[in-house]
Amino acid sequence: MNELTPANPGLIEAGVDEAGRGPLAGPVVVAAVILDPARPIDGLDDSKKLSEKRREALFPLIRARALAHCVVAVEADEIDRLNIFQATMTGMSRALRGLSVAPTMALVDGNRLPKDLPCAGRAIVGGDALEPAISAASILAKVTRDHLLVAMDARFPGYGFAIHKGYPTPAHLAALKRLGPCPQHRRSFAPVRVLLDQGELFPLRR
């Protein structure tokens, strides 16, 4: 666990998590959530352990009952400029700064903390299954990103974004070779970069 100690004992904890580090296309989405102890939410867990139906049911509950929440998307072009790790760290800082209630402690899923956190922080490996606030953030990030990818599928048909959500499935890789990259593909990720490096420069699908 990576930890920065807060300057005062009156903690306001914000859970932070992301969705979409591994896909070849679309944004990485980061959420920060401050839960309200007076309005508990049953069934919070790591979003990957929940069914889509359960995530969709919890999504509006978290938004309605949390003291504060903020979701940000770091788009593919910024991921390419920064790299996926730095883009994720940037998204975490932005999400925390976007909260309507200023946290005094950020509980971050994983083993690293952004260098420019606006408050103290703790990095917790597996935190999305251990800390309810991180679980809530993981659900907001995952559901938001899934919705974005469904919309992206309508804008760029043929890739199957609504099904695989941009992950490098065989169907996605086959579509990528057939159609070439769209503007939402991450040029710095190997399967996309290899196509470009081989000179298979397809016109962008707008």
PyMOL CGO cylinders between C-alpha atoms (Angstrom):
from pymol import cmd
from pymol.cgo import CYLINDER

trace = [
    CYLINDER, 0.00, 0.00, 0.00, 1.30, 3.42, -0.98, 0.3, 1, 1, 1, 1, 1, 1,
    CYLINDER, 1.30, 3.42, -0.98, 0.23, 6.09, 1.51, 0.3, 1, 1, 1, 1, 1, 1,
    CYLINDER, 0.23, 6.09, 1.51, 0.48, 9.82, 2.09, 0.3, 1, 1, 1, 1, 1, 1,
    CYLINDER, 0.48, 9.82, 2.09, -0.61, 10.84, 5.60, 0.3, 1, 1, 1, 1, 1, 1,
    CYLINDER, -0.61, 10.84, 5.60, -3.28, 13.55, 5.84, 0.3, 1, 1, 1, 1, 1, 1,
    CYLINDER, -3.28, 13.55, 5.84, -2.49, 16.80, 7.61, 0.3, 1, 1, 1, 1, 1, 1,
    CYLINDER, -2.49, 16.80, 7.61, -5.64, 16.66, 9.77, 0.3, 1, 1, 1, 1, 1, 1,
    CYLINDER, -5.64, 16.66, 9.77, -7.69, 13.87, 11.30, 0.3, 1, 1, 1, 1, 1, 1,
    CYLINDER, -7.69, 13.87, 11.30, -11.09, 14.99, 9.96, 0.3, 1, 1, 1, 1, 1, 1,
    CYLINDER, -11.09, 14.99, 9.96, -11.19, 12.73, 6.93, 0.3, 1, 1, 1, 1, 1, 1,
    CYLINDER, -11.19, 12.73, 6.93, -13.46, 13.13, 3.93, 0.3, 1, 1, 1, 1, 1, 1,
    CYLINDER, -13.46, 13.13, 3.93, -12.61, 10.07, 1.85, 0.3, 1, 1, 1, 1, 1, 1,
    CYLINDER, -12.61, 10.07, 1.85, -13.04, 9.90, -1.90, 0.3, 1, 1, 1, 1, 1, 1,
    CYLINDER, -13.04, 9.90, -1.90, -12.76, 6.59, -3.73, 0.3, 1, 1, 1, 1, 1, 1,
    CYLINDER, -12.76, 6.59, -3.73, -11.07, 6.72, -7.13, 0.3, 1, 1, 1, 1, 1, 1,
    CYLINDER, -11.07, 6.72, -7.13, -11.01, 4.13, -9.90, 0.3, 1, 1, 1, 1, 1, 1,
    CYLINDER, -11.01, 4.13, -9.90, -10.79, 3.87, -13.68, 0.3, 1, 1, 1, 1, 1, 1,
    CYLINDER, -10.79, 3.87, -13.68, -12.17, 1.83, -16.55, 0.3, 1, 1, 1, 1, 1, 1,
    CYLINDER, -12.17, 1.83, -16.55, -10.60, 1.29, -19.93, 0.3, 1, 1, 1, 1, 1, 1,
    CYLINDER, -10.60, 1.29, -19.93, -6.84, 1.11, -19.57, 0.3, 1, 1, 1, 1, 1, 1,
    CYLINDER, -6.84, 1.11, -19.57, -6.54, -1.97, -21.78, 0.3, 1, 1, 1, 1, 1, 1,
    CYLINDER, -6.54, -1.97, -21.78, -8.74, -1.25, -24.82, 0.3, 1, 1, 1, 1, 1, 1,
    CYLINDER, -8.74, -1.25, -24.82, -7.40, -0.22, -28.22, 0.3, 1, 1, 1, 1, 1, 1,
    CYLINDER, -7.40, -0.22, -28.22, -10.03, 2.48, -28.67, 0.3, 1, 1, 1, 1, 1, 1,
    CYLINDER, -10.03, 2.48, -28.67, -12.02, 5.04, -26.75, 0.3, 1, 1, 1, 1, 1, 1,
    CYLINDER, -12.02, 5.04, -26.75, -11.24, 6.99, -23.61, 0.3, 1, 1, 1, 1, 1, 1,
    CYLINDER, -11.24, 6.99, -23.61, -10.03, 5.86, -20.23, 0.3, 1, 1, 1, 1, 1, 1,
    CYLINDER, -10.03, 5.86, -20.23, -12.74, 6.94, -17.79, 0.3, 1, 1, 1, 1, 1, 1,
    CYLINDER, -12.74, 6.94, -17.79, -11.99, 7.86, -14.18, 0.3, 1, 1, 1, 1, 1, 1,
    CYLINDER, -11.99, 7.86, -14.18, -14.48, 8.41, -11.38, 0.3, 1, 1, 1, 1, 1, 1,
    CYLINDER, -14.48, 8.41, -11.38, -14.17, 9.85, -7.87, 0.3, 1, 1, 1, 1, 1, 1,
    CYLINDER, -14.17, 9.85, -7.87, -16.92, 9.30, -5.29, 0.3, 1, 1, 1, 1, 1, 1,
    CYLINDER, -16.92, 9.30, -5.29, -17.50, 10.52, -1.74, 0.3, 1, 1, 1, 1, 1, 1,
    CYLINDER, -17.50, 10.52, -1.74, -20.13, 8.31, -0.14, 0.3, 1, 1, 1, 1, 1, 1,
    CYLINDER, -20.13, 8.31, -0.14, -22.68, 9.57, 2.39, 0.3, 1, 1, 1, 1, 1, 1,
    CYLINDER, -22.68, 9.57, 2.39, -22.60, 7.44, 5.58, 0.3, 1, 1, 1, 1, 1, 1,
    CYLINDER, -22.60, 7.44, 5.58, -26.22, 8.43, 6.22, 0.3, 1, 1, 1, 1, 1, 1,
    CYLINDER, -26.22, 8.43, 6.22, -27.33, 6.99, 2.87, 0.3, 1, 1, 1, 1, 1, 1,
    CYLINDER, -27.33, 6.99, 2.87, -25.69, 3.56, 2.50, 0.3, 1, 1, 1, 1, 1, 1,
    CYLINDER, -25.69, 3.56, 2.50, -25.84, 1.64, -0.77, 0.3, 1, 1, 1, 1, 1, 1,
    CYLINDER, -25.84, 1.64, -0.77, -26.20, -2.14, -0.60, 0.3, 1, 1, 1, 1, 1, 1,
    CYLINDER, -26.20, -2.14, -0.60, -24.32, -4.40, -2.99, 0.3, 1, 1, 1, 1, 1, 1,
    CYLINDER, -24.32, -4.40, -2.99, -21.28, -2.28, -3.84, 0.3, 1, 1, 1, 1, 1, 1,
    CYLINDER, -21.28, -2.28, -3.84, -18.39, -4.34, -5.19, 0.3, 1, 1, 1, 1, 1, 1,
    CYLINDER, -18.39, -4.34, -5.19, -15.69, -4.34, -7.81, 0.3, 1, 1, 1, 1, 1, 1,
    CYLINDER, -15.69, -4.34, -7.81, -17.56, -3.51, -11.03, 0.3, 1, 1, 1, 1, 1, 1,
    CYLINDER, -17.56, -3.51, -11.03, -15.89, -6.45, -12.79, 0.3, 1, 1, 1, 1, 1, 1,
    CYLINDER, -15.89, -6.45, -12.79, -17.55, -8.85, -10.34, 0.3, 1, 1, 1, 1, 1, 1,
    CYLINDER, -17.55, -8.85, -10.34, -21.04, -7.46, -10.95, 0.3, 1, 1, 1, 1, 1, 1,
    CYLINDER, -21.04, -7.46, -10.95, -23.36, -8.27, -13.82, 0.3, 1, 1, 1, 1, 1, 1,
    CYLINDER, -23.36, -8.27, -13.82, -24.15, -5.54, -16.31, 0.3, 1, 1, 1, 1, 1, 1,
    CYLINDER, -24.15, -5.54, -16.31, -27.73, -5.47, -15.00, 0.3, 1, 1, 1, 1, 1, 1,
    CYLINDER, -27.73, -5.47, -15.00, -26.51, -4.97, -11.42, 0.3, 1, 1, 1, 1, 1, 1,
    CYLINDER, -26.51, -4.97, -11.42, -24.05, -2.23, -12.43, 0.3, 1, 1, 1, 1, 1, 1,
    CYLINDER, -24.05, -2.23, -12.43, -26.78, -0.40, -14.31, 0.3, 1, 1, 1, 1, 1, 1,
    CYLINDER, -26.78, -0.40, -14.31, -29.06, -0.61, -11.26, 0.3, 1, 1, 1, 1, 1, 1,
    CYLINDER, -29.06, -0.61, -11.26, -26.38, 0.71, -8.90, 0.3, 1, 1, 1, 1, 1, 1,
    CYLINDER, -26.38, 0.71, -8.90, -25.29, 3.53, -11.22, 0.3, 1, 1, 1, 1, 1, 1,
    CYLINDER, -25.29, 3.53, -11.22, -28.21, 5.92, -10.51, 0.3, 1, 1, 1, 1, 1, 1,
    CYLINDER, -28.21, 5.92, -10.51, -28.24, 5.00, -6.81, 0.3, 1, 1, 1, 1, 1, 1,
    CYLINDER, -28.24, 5.00, -6.81, -24.60, 6.03, -6.44, 0.3, 1, 1, 1, 1, 1, 1,
    CYLINDER, -24.60, 6.03, -6.44, -25.21, 9.29, -8.28, 0.3, 1, 1, 1, 1, 1, 1,
    CYLINDER, -25.21, 9.29, -8.28, -28.28, 10.05, -6.14, 0.3, 1, 1, 1, 1, 1, 1,
    CYLINDER, -28.28, 10.05, -6.14, -26.94, 9.08, -2.72, 0.3, 1, 1, 1, 1, 1, 1,
    CYLINDER, -26.94, 9.08, -2.72, -23.26, 10.06, -2.84, 0.3, 1, 1, 1, 1, 1, 1,
    CYLINDER, -23.26, 10.06, -2.84, -22.19, 13.29, -1.18, 0.3, 1, 1, 1, 1, 1, 1,
    CYLINDER, -22.19, 13.29, -1.18, -20.23, 14.07, -4.33, 0.3, 1, 1, 1, 1, 1, 1,
    CYLINDER, -20.23, 14.07, -4.33, -19.14, 12.35, -7.51, 0.3, 1, 1, 1, 1, 1, 1,
    CYLINDER, -19.14, 12.35, -7.51, -17.20, 13.31, -10.63, 0.3, 1, 1, 1, 1, 1, 1,
    CYLINDER, -17.20, 13.31, -10.63, -16.49, 11.32, -13.79, 0.3, 1, 1, 1, 1, 1, 1,
    CYLINDER, -16.49, 11.32, -13.79, -13.94, 12.38, -16.39, 0.3, 1, 1, 1, 1, 1, 1,
    CYLINDER, -13.94, 12.38, -16.39, -12.91, 10.87, -19.73, 0.3, 1, 1, 1, 1, 1, 1,
    CYLINDER, -12.91, 10.87, -19.73, -9.36, 11.13, -21.03, 0.3, 1, 1, 1, 1, 1, 1,
    CYLINDER, -9.36, 11.13, -21.03, -9.68, 10.76, -24.79, 0.3, 1, 1, 1, 1, 1, 1,
    CYLINDER, -9.68, 10.76, -24.79, -7.59, 8.63, -27.15, 0.3, 1, 1, 1, 1, 1, 1,
    CYLINDER, -7.59, 8.63, -27.15, -5.51, 11.50, -28.52, 0.3, 1, 1, 1, 1, 1, 1,
    CYLINDER, -5.51, 11.50, -28.52, -4.47, 12.54, -25.02, 0.3, 1, 1, 1, 1, 1, 1,
    CYLINDER, -4.47, 12.54, -25.02, -3.67, 8.92, -24.14, 0.3, 1, 1, 1, 1, 1, 1,
    CYLINDER, -3.67, 8.92, -24.14, -1.40, 8.82, -27.18, 0.3, 1, 1, 1, 1, 1, 1,
    CYLINDER, -1.40, 8.82, -27.18, 0.35, 12.03, -26.10, 0.3, 1, 1, 1, 1, 1, 1,
    CYLINDER, 0.35, 12.03, -26.10, 0.82, 11.09, -22.44, 0.3, 1, 1, 1, 1, 1, 1,
    CYLINDER, 0.82, 11.09, -22.44, 0.84, 7.23, -22.47, 0.3, 1, 1, 1, 1, 1, 1,
    CYLINDER, 0.84, 7.23, -22.47, -1.92, 5.24, -20.77, 0.3, 1, 1, 1, 1, 1, 1,
    CYLINDER, -1.92, 5.24, -20.77, -0.39, 5.32, -17.28, 0.3, 1, 1, 1, 1, 1, 1,
    CYLINDER, -0.39, 5.32, -17.28, 0.07, 9.09, -17.22, 0.3, 1, 1, 1, 1, 1, 1,
    CYLINDER, 0.07, 9.09, -17.22, -3.36, 9.59, -18.81, 0.3, 1, 1, 1, 1, 1, 1,
    CYLINDER, -3.36, 9.59, -18.81, -4.91, 7.53, -16.01, 0.3, 1, 1, 1, 1, 1, 1,
    CYLINDER, -4.91, 7.53, -16.01, -3.05, 9.48, -13.33, 0.3, 1, 1, 1, 1, 1, 1,
    CYLINDER, -3.05, 9.48, -13.33, -4.15, 12.75, -14.97, 0.3, 1, 1, 1, 1, 1, 1,
    CYLINDER, -4.15, 12.75, -14.97, -7.76, 11.56, -15.01, 0.3, 1, 1, 1, 1, 1, 1,
    CYLINDER, -7.76, 11.56, -15.01, -7.61, 10.69, -11.32, 0.3, 1, 1, 1, 1, 1, 1,
    CYLINDER, -7.61, 10.69, -11.32, -6.39, 14.16, -10.38, 0.3, 1, 1, 1, 1, 1, 1,
    CYLINDER, -6.39, 14.16, -10.38, -9.03, 15.79, -12.59, 0.3, 1, 1, 1, 1, 1, 1,
    CYLINDER, -9.03, 15.79, -12.59, -11.82, 13.68, -11.08, 0.3, 1, 1, 1, 1, 1, 1,
    CYLINDER, -11.82, 13.68, -11.08, -10.77, 14.57, -7.53, 0.3, 1, 1, 1, 1, 1, 1,
    CYLINDER, -10.77, 14.57, -7.53, -10.55, 18.27, -8.38, 0.3, 1, 1, 1, 1, 1, 1,
    CYLINDER, -10.55, 18.27, -8.38, -13.98, 18.09, -9.98, 0.3, 1, 1, 1, 1, 1, 1,
    CYLINDER, -13.98, 18.09, -9.98, -15.75, 16.95, -6.82, 0.3, 1, 1, 1, 1, 1, 1,
    CYLINDER, -15.75, 16.95, -6.82, -18.20, 19.48, -5.36, 0.3, 1, 1, 1, 1, 1, 1,
    CYLINDER, -18.20, 19.48, -5.36, -16.98, 18.53, -1.87, 0.3, 1, 1, 1, 1, 1, 1,
    CYLINDER, -16.98, 18.53, -1.87, -13.21, 18.75, -1.34, 0.3, 1, 1, 1, 1, 1, 1,
    CYLINDER, -13.21, 18.75, -1.34, -11.83, 15.44, -0.04, 0.3, 1, 1, 1, 1, 1, 1,
    CYLINDER, -11.83, 15.44, -0.04, -9.06, 15.22, 2.52, 0.3, 1, 1, 1, 1, 1, 1,
    CYLINDER, -9.06, 15.22, 2.52, -8.11, 11.64, 1.56, 0.3, 1, 1, 1, 1, 1, 1,
    CYLINDER, -8.11, 11.64, 1.56, -8.13, 9.91, -1.81, 0.3, 1, 1, 1, 1, 1, 1,
    CYLINDER, -8.13, 9.91, -1.81, -8.47, 6.12, -1.76, 0.3, 1, 1, 1, 1, 1, 1,
    CYLINDER, -8.47, 6.12, -1.76, -7.02, 5.06, -5.11, 0.3, 1, 1, 1, 1, 1, 1,
    CYLINDER, -7.02, 5.06, -5.11, -7.37, 1.59, -6.57, 0.3, 1, 1, 1, 1, 1, 1,
    CYLINDER, -7.37, 1.59, -6.57, -3.95, 0.17, -7.50, 0.3, 1, 1, 1, 1, 1, 1,
    CYLINDER, -3.95, 0.17, -7.50, -0.38, 0.60, -6.32, 0.3, 1, 1, 1, 1, 1, 1,
    CYLINDER, -0.38, 0.60, -6.32, 0.45, 4.12, -7.52, 0.3, 1, 1, 1, 1, 1, 1,
    CYLINDER, 0.45, 4.12, -7.52, -0.74, 7.61, -6.71, 0.3, 1, 1, 1, 1, 1, 1,
    CYLINDER, -0.74, 7.61, -6.71, -0.81, 10.64, -9.03, 0.3, 1, 1, 1, 1, 1, 1,
    CYLINDER, -0.81, 10.64, -9.03, 1.97, 13.07, -8.18, 0.3, 1, 1, 1, 1, 1, 1,
    CYLINDER, 1.97, 13.07, -8.18, -0.38, 16.06, -8.26, 0.3, 1, 1, 1, 1, 1, 1,
    CYLINDER, -0.38, 16.06, -8.26, -3.15, 14.82, -5.97, 0.3, 1, 1, 1, 1, 1, 1,
    CYLINDER, -3.15, 14.82, -5.97, -5.13, 17.72, -4.48, 0.3, 1, 1, 1, 1, 1, 1,
    CYLINDER, -5.13, 17.72, -4.48, -5.21, 15.94, -1.10, 0.3, 1, 1, 1, 1, 1, 1,
    CYLINDER, -5.21, 15.94, -1.10, -3.55, 13.13, 0.82, 0.3, 1, 1, 1, 1, 1, 1,
    CYLINDER, -3.55, 13.13, 0.82, -3.83, 9.68, -0.72, 0.3, 1, 1, 1, 1, 1, 1,
    CYLINDER, -3.83, 9.68, -0.72, -3.66, 5.94, -0.17, 0.3, 1, 1, 1, 1, 1, 1,
    CYLINDER, -3.66, 5.94, -0.17, -3.06, 3.49, -3.02, 0.3, 1, 1, 1, 1, 1, 1,
    CYLINDER, -3.06, 3.49, -3.02, -4.85, 0.21, -2.26, 0.3, 1, 1, 1, 1, 1, 1,
    CYLINDER, -4.85, 0.21, -2.26, -4.23, -2.89, -4.38, 0.3, 1, 1, 1, 1, 1, 1,
    CYLINDER, -4.23, -2.89, -4.38, -7.59, -4.56, -4.98, 0.3, 1, 1, 1, 1, 1, 1,
    CYLINDER, -7.59, -4.56, -4.98, -9.28, -1.55, -3.40, 0.3, 1, 1, 1, 1, 1, 1,
    CYLINDER, -9.28, -1.55, -3.40, -12.31, -1.83, -5.68, 0.3, 1, 1, 1, 1, 1, 1,
    CYLINDER, -12.31, -1.83, -5.68, -13.29, -4.96, -3.75, 0.3, 1, 1, 1, 1, 1, 1,
    CYLINDER, -13.29, -4.96, -3.75, -12.24, -3.65, -0.31, 0.3, 1, 1, 1, 1, 1, 1,
    CYLINDER, -12.24, -3.65, -0.31, -13.36, -0.03, -0.03, 0.3, 1, 1, 1, 1, 1, 1,
    CYLINDER, -13.36, -0.03, -0.03, -17.01, 0.85, -0.78, 0.3, 1, 1, 1, 1, 1, 1,
    CYLINDER, -17.01, 0.85, -0.78, -16.08, 4.31, -2.09, 0.3, 1, 1, 1, 1, 1, 1,
    CYLINDER, -16.08, 4.31, -2.09, -13.66, 2.76, -4.59, 0.3, 1, 1, 1, 1, 1, 1,
    CYLINDER, -13.66, 2.76, -4.59, -16.28, 0.17, -5.55, 0.3, 1, 1, 1, 1, 1, 1,
    CYLINDER, -16.28, 0.17, -5.55, -18.73, 2.99, -6.23, 0.3, 1, 1, 1, 1, 1, 1,
    CYLINDER, -18.73, 2.99, -6.23, -16.14, 4.80, -8.35, 0.3, 1, 1, 1, 1, 1, 1,
    CYLINDER, -16.14, 4.80, -8.35, -15.40, 1.64, -10.30, 0.3, 1, 1, 1, 1, 1, 1,
    CYLINDER, -15.40, 1.64, -10.30, -19.10, 1.24, -11.12, 0.3, 1, 1, 1, 1, 1, 1,
    CYLINDER, -19.10, 1.24, -11.12, -19.51, 4.86, -12.24, 0.3, 1, 1, 1, 1, 1, 1,
    CYLINDER, -19.51, 4.86, -12.24, -16.40, 4.62, -14.42, 0.3, 1, 1, 1, 1, 1, 1,
    CYLINDER, -16.40, 4.62, -14.42, -17.34, 1.27, -15.98, 0.3, 1, 1, 1, 1, 1, 1,
    CYLINDER, -17.34, 1.27, -15.98, -20.98, 2.12, -16.73, 0.3, 1, 1, 1, 1, 1, 1,
    CYLINDER, -20.98, 2.12, -16.73, -20.09, 5.57, -18.09, 0.3, 1, 1, 1, 1, 1, 1,
    CYLINDER, -20.09, 5.57, -18.09, -17.45, 4.10, -20.39, 0.3, 1, 1, 1, 1, 1, 1,
    CYLINDER, -17.45, 4.10, -20.39, -19.79, 1.35, -21.60, 0.3, 1, 1, 1, 1, 1, 1,
    CYLINDER, -19.79, 1.35, -21.60, -22.38, 3.97, -22.52, 0.3, 1, 1, 1, 1, 1, 1,
    CYLINDER, -22.38, 3.97, -22.52, -19.74, 6.00, -24.37, 0.3, 1, 1, 1, 1, 1, 1,
    CYLINDER, -19.74, 6.00, -24.37, -18.65, 2.95, -26.36, 0.3, 1, 1, 1, 1, 1, 1,
    CYLINDER, -18.65, 2.95, -26.36, -22.23, 2.13, -27.35, 0.3, 1, 1, 1, 1, 1, 1,
    CYLINDER, -22.23, 2.13, -27.35, -22.54, 5.68, -28.70, 0.3, 1, 1, 1, 1, 1, 1,
    CYLINDER, -22.54, 5.68, -28.70, -19.18, 5.28, -30.42, 0.3, 1, 1, 1, 1, 1, 1,
    CYLINDER, -19.18, 5.28, -30.42, -20.44, 2.13, -32.12, 0.3, 1, 1, 1, 1, 1, 1,
    CYLINDER, -20.44, 2.13, -32.12, -23.27, 4.12, -33.69, 0.3, 1, 1, 1, 1, 1, 1,
    CYLINDER, -23.27, 4.12, -33.69, -20.84, 6.75, -34.92, 0.3, 1, 1, 1, 1, 1, 1,
    CYLINDER, -20.84, 6.75, -34.92, -18.25, 4.27, -36.22, 0.3, 1, 1, 1, 1, 1, 1,
    CYLINDER, -18.25, 4.27, -36.22, -20.17, 1.12, -37.25, 0.3, 1, 1, 1, 1, 1, 1,
    CYLINDER, -20.17, 1.12, -37.25, -18.45, -2.09, -38.19, 0.3, 1, 1, 1, 1, 1, 1,
    CYLINDER, -18.45, -2.09, -38.19, -15.93, -2.36, -35.35, 0.3, 1, 1, 1, 1, 1, 1,
    CYLINDER, -15.93, -2.36, -35.35, -18.31, -3.83, -32.76, 0.3, 1, 1, 1, 1, 1, 1,
    CYLINDER, -18.31, -3.83, -32.76, -17.54, -1.27, -30.07, 0.3, 1, 1, 1, 1, 1, 1,
    CYLINDER, -17.54, -1.27, -30.07, -20.92, -1.85, -28.37, 0.3, 1, 1, 1, 1, 1, 1,
    CYLINDER, -20.92, -1.85, -28.37, -19.99, -5.50, -27.84, 0.3, 1, 1, 1, 1, 1, 1,
    CYLINDER, -19.99, -5.50, -27.84, -16.28, -5.58, -27.00, 0.3, 1, 1, 1, 1, 1, 1,
    CYLINDER, -16.28, -5.58, -27.00, -16.01, -1.99, -25.68, 0.3, 1, 1, 1, 1, 1, 1,
    CYLINDER, -16.01, -1.99, -25.68, -12.75, -1.45, -27.53, 0.3, 1, 1, 1, 1, 1, 1,
    CYLINDER, -12.75, -1.45, -27.53, -10.84, -4.39, -26.04, 0.3, 1, 1, 1, 1, 1, 1,
    CYLINDER, -10.84, -4.39, -26.04, -8.58, -6.36, -28.41, 0.3, 1, 1, 1, 1, 1, 1,
    CYLINDER, -8.58, -6.36, -28.41, -10.91, -9.28, -29.07, 0.3, 1, 1, 1, 1, 1, 1,
    CYLINDER, -10.91, -9.28, -29.07, -10.43, -11.37, -32.25, 0.3, 1, 1, 1, 1, 1, 1,
    CYLINDER, -10.43, -11.37, -32.25, -13.50, -9.69, -33.77, 0.3, 1, 1, 1, 1, 1, 1,
    CYLINDER, -13.50, -9.69, -33.77, -12.12, -6.22, -33.02, 0.3, 1, 1, 1, 1, 1, 1,
    CYLINDER, -12.12, -6.22, -33.02, -8.68, -7.05, -34.41, 0.3, 1, 1, 1, 1, 1, 1,
    CYLINDER, -8.68, -7.05, -34.41, -10.26, -8.46, -37.58, 0.3, 1, 1, 1, 1, 1, 1,
    CYLINDER, -10.26, -8.46, -37.58, -12.37, -5.32, -38.02, 0.3, 1, 1, 1, 1, 1, 1,
    CYLINDER, -12.37, -5.32, -38.02, -9.34, -3.14, -37.42, 0.3, 1, 1, 1, 1, 1, 1,
    CYLINDER, -9.34, -3.14, -37.42, -7.41, -4.90, -40.18, 0.3, 1, 1, 1, 1, 1, 1,
    CYLINDER, -7.41, -4.90, -40.18, -10.42, -4.74, -42.50, 0.3, 1, 1, 1, 1, 1, 1,
    CYLINDER, -10.42, -4.74, -42.50, -11.46, -1.13, -41.88, 0.3, 1, 1, 1, 1, 1, 1,
    CYLINDER, -11.46, -1.13, -41.88, -8.34, 0.51, -40.54, 0.3, 1, 1, 1, 1, 1, 1,
    CYLINDER, -8.34, 0.51, -40.54, -8.34, 2.71, -37.43, 0.3, 1, 1, 1, 1, 1, 1,
    CYLINDER, -8.34, 2.71, -37.43, -11.05, 5.24, -36.72, 0.3, 1, 1, 1, 1, 1, 1,
    CYLINDER, -11.05, 5.24, -36.72, -10.33, 8.54, -34.92, 0.3, 1, 1, 1, 1, 1, 1,
    CYLINDER, -10.33, 8.54, -34.92, -11.09, 6.89, -31.58, 0.3, 1, 1, 1, 1, 1, 1,
    CYLINDER, -11.09, 6.89, -31.58, -8.36, 4.26, -31.90, 0.3, 1, 1, 1, 1, 1, 1,
    CYLINDER, -8.36, 4.26, -31.90, -5.25, 4.73, -29.76, 0.3, 1, 1, 1, 1, 1, 1,
    CYLINDER, -5.25, 4.73, -29.76, -2.37, 5.12, -32.21, 0.3, 1, 1, 1, 1, 1, 1,
    CYLINDER, -2.37, 5.12, -32.21, 0.22, 4.35, -29.52, 0.3, 1, 1, 1, 1, 1, 1,
    CYLINDER, 0.22, 4.35, -29.52, -1.19, 0.88, -28.78, 0.3, 1, 1, 1, 1, 1, 1,
    CYLINDER, -1.19, 0.88, -28.78, 0.66, -1.94, -30.54, 0.3, 1, 1, 1, 1, 1, 1,
    CYLINDER, 0.66, -1.94, -30.54, -2.04, -3.49, -32.79, 0.3, 1, 1, 1, 1, 1, 1,
    CYLINDER, -2.04, -3.49, -32.79, -2.98, -0.05, -34.12, 0.3, 1, 1, 1, 1, 1, 1,
    CYLINDER, -2.98, -0.05, -34.12, 0.60, 1.18, -34.34, 0.3, 1, 1, 1, 1, 1, 1,
    CYLINDER, 0.60, 1.18, -34.34, 1.70, -1.93, -36.24, 0.3, 1, 1, 1, 1, 1, 1,
    CYLINDER, 1.70, -1.93, -36.24, -0.90, -1.30, -38.93, 0.3, 1, 1, 1, 1, 1, 1,
    CYLINDER, -0.90, -1.30, -38.93, 0.26, 2.28, -39.29, 0.3, 1, 1, 1, 1, 1, 1,
    CYLINDER, 0.26, 2.28, -39.29, 3.95, 1.32, -39.25, 0.3, 1, 1, 1, 1, 1, 1,
    CYLINDER, 3.95, 1.32, -39.25, 3.32, -1.18, -42.05, 0.3, 1, 1, 1, 1, 1, 1,
    CYLINDER, 3.32, -1.18, -42.05, 2.06, 1.65, -44.20, 0.3, 1, 1, 1, 1, 1, 1,
    CYLINDER, 2.06, 1.65, -44.20, -1.54, 0.48, -44.17, 0.3, 1, 1, 1, 1, 1, 1,
    CYLINDER, -1.54, 0.48, -44.17, -2.75, 4.06, -43.86, 0.3, 1, 1, 1, 1, 1, 1,
    CYLINDER, -2.75, 4.06, -43.86, -6.49, 4.02, -44.10, 0.3, 1, 1, 1, 1, 1, 1,
    CYLINDER, -6.49, 4.02, -44.10, -8.56, 7.19, -44.50, 0.3, 1, 1, 1, 1, 1, 1,
    CYLINDER, -8.56, 7.19, -44.50, -10.04, 8.22, -41.16, 0.3, 1, 1, 1, 1, 1, 1,
    CYLINDER, -10.04, 8.22, -41.16, -13.69, 7.33, -40.77, 0.3, 1, 1, 1, 1, 1, 1,
    CYLINDER, -13.69, 7.33, -40.77, -15.43, 10.50, -39.61, 0.3, 1, 1, 1, 1, 1, 1,
]
cmd.load_cgo(trace, "trace")
